[in-house]
Amino acid sequence: MSPAISFFLASISIAAAVVLPRQDITLAVSPVCATLGGAPGDINVGLPPLSSFSTIVTFGDSYTDGGVHDGSALGAPVLDQPNPFAGGRYTNGPVWAEYLANVAGATLKDYAMRGAVVATGQWPSLTGTKSSDLLTQANTFISQAGPRPAADSTLYVLFFGIEDYVLSHDNGDSDLSNPAGNIAFTILRLASSPVFGKNFLIIDNHGRGTETTAGANFKAEVFQSLASLRDYGLNVGFVDLSTVWDGVLGSSPGYQAFGYTSTSACLASTTTTDGSCADPDHAFYWFPGAPTTATHKIISDYIQAVWKKCQGYSF
């Protein structure tokens, strides 16, 4: 074999071991706009443009946890390997709320905490644990001293249901009516003294591509509560991420349409980055069930699409 041919074949072998540039991850599905009082779906009733918000306050679980849980500034979203948590986040970079706040030009005040449910009292298995819940997160925000963010320019986001769904499934598909009711109750608390919030967004992804009767009923009850909240003069929105998850994990359009190379998790363990996949920028999950920062960007993109496409859908 000639030296030229040997060099050519060696070059091919080296190239095969290198991750070649791929397309960016892009949103490949569109919102499914709903009607207030109808079946659950994406909706924006009265919420002003994202650019009008100077503050975004978030409550949630690991999907929203920015590594700081008291509304203060988040740490840098960078990995310090082999630690797999980017600045304390349950992912390899910024979470969706950071992307959204950046687009809006808003300050992010994050109270979310990994493993949080809506109300720990619903689940006996959490008794005596340090598990967080929505009720506690809201109490932390409400009880803080200092000036309140202006009501007209503050968006409150509640992203719950994933951990409750898991516990419900583990307990024979137990009913989730109480968590659904507590989400509406918390919004009314935040709309009352001393906060007087006006703008509220609920995000749902309880089943992450799966469903049970209890889960479907939970989403329906939360969505139906929006009509009553609207009667109080509140501006409300609902983002149903099942459209994204079904689009990626199913065949229509499928993960490749988004630019993903796999739906598998990049890391098998939550303890180390050792054994990481070759191309986390094109992986759907970082840990099993936990999005990569690329997917968090897609969540933000989907929220923005709902904002634009599903405005003013009411009775």
C-alpha positions, 0 to 999 in steps of 0.5 A: 500500500502506498504511503499516500493511501495509508495516510488517507485511511488513517485520516478517515479513522481519526475523523471517525473518532471525532464528533463532527459539527452538527446542527443546533438543537431547534424546536420542531413542534408547535404549541397546541392552543387551548380555550380557557375552560376547555381541554388542557393545552397551551394558553395565554390569557392577558399576559403581556409581552415577555419584554414587559417583565423586569422580574421573573419569580420561579417555583419548582423542582429540579427542572427549575432549580438554579442551585440557589433557593432563596431568590438571590443571584445564581452561580455561574452555570458551568461544570466543575468536572467530575461534579455533574451539577453546573453551578448546583443545577441538575443539568450541564448548563443554564436551566430554562428559566435563565434562558427565558429571563435573558430573552425578557431582559428580566432579573430571575428570582429562583426558589425551586429545589430539586425533588420538590412536590406541591405539598409534602403533607400529601405523601407520608413517605416524605414525612421527616425528610428535608424535601421541599414543596411549593408551599414552603417555597412560596412562604420563603418568598412571601416572608422575605423582607425588603421591597416587593417587585412591582406587580405589573412587571413581575411574572410568577411561574409555577412548574410542578407535578413531576415528583407528585406524578412519580409518587402517585405512580408508586402508590397505585396511581393515587389521586392528585386532586390535592396537589392540583388544588394547592397550585391554585391556592398558592397562586391566590396567596401570591395574588393577595397581600403583601405580594399582589401578584398579577401575572402567573404562568403554570408549566406542566410536564408531569409524565415526561412522555408517559401518562396515567389516569391520575396524571391526566386528571391532575393536568385537567384540574390545574388547567380548569382552575385558570378560569376561576383565577381569571375571574379574580382579574389575574393574567394567566398562562399554561404551557403543556410540555407534553407536546415537546416530550411526545415529539422527541420520544415519539415518532412524530416528528421524532428526536432527529427532527430537533437535532438530537442524536439520541433520547438516552441520558448522557450520564448514567450516574448523578455522581460524576461526569465520568463516562459522559456521552461524546456529544452532550450538546445534542443529547436530550437528557443529561441524567435519566429524566433530567434535561440537558441545557440544550433541552432547557433552551428548547423549553424556553423556546416553546414557552416563547412560542406559546406566548406569541401563538396562543394569546387571548384564547378565552370563552 
